[in-house]
Structure formats: C-alpha cells, structure tokens
C-alpha cells in the first residue's frame, strides 16, 4: 500500500493572527512575522479588513491591494538588511 499523499495541498494558512497598537503579526507558511506600524505606517490608519485582506504574490512577497502596499518577507525577517524606511 502506498501512503504518500496525492496532489498538491491547496490549504493556505496565511493569515493575520493578532493586531495591537504597535503593529500586527502575520502567519505565512507556518512562520509568524511581526509588521510594526513604526516601519510600515501605511497600516497604522488601515482598518482590520484592509490589514487582513492580502495576497502572497510569490514565496517572498505579500501584497495589500486596497492599501497599494507590498512587503517582502525577508524585510520582516531581517530588517537590519533593509535600512531604507518607507516615506509617504
């Protein structure tokens, strides 16, 4: 008997797990990242629906269409490697 799963897992577990006054946590492929409002001020005045409505465009890129905002996961994981700050 072959117990290997067939097909591709279509369950996507990417979601916002928590929002606080300092930022929000986002779960991508079983890893959690923190998005601080101080580094990404476009989210500070966004409502919950805008923050939670995002798509993963590639393995490393997230996109919020209603906010016209993109974030690379590597910038969240290694912020010291990305010294340029968002300017409105």
SULHUGI-V921482 format. One record per backbone hydrogen bond with DSSP energy under -1.0 kcal/mol. NH is the residue of the N-H (numbers start at 1). CO is the residue of the C=O. Records with the same first field share a line. If there is no record, write none. Layout:
BEGIN
NH: CO / CO
END
This chain:
BEGIN
15: 27
17: 25
18: 25
20: 23
24: 35
25: 18
26: 33
27: 15
28: 31
31: 28
33: 26
35: 24
37: 22
40: 36
43: 40
44: 41
51: 47
52: 48
53: 49
54: 52
55: 63
57: 61
58: 61
62: 71
63: 55
64: 69
69: 64
71: 62
73: 60
75: 72
77: 73
78: 74
81: 78
82: 79
END
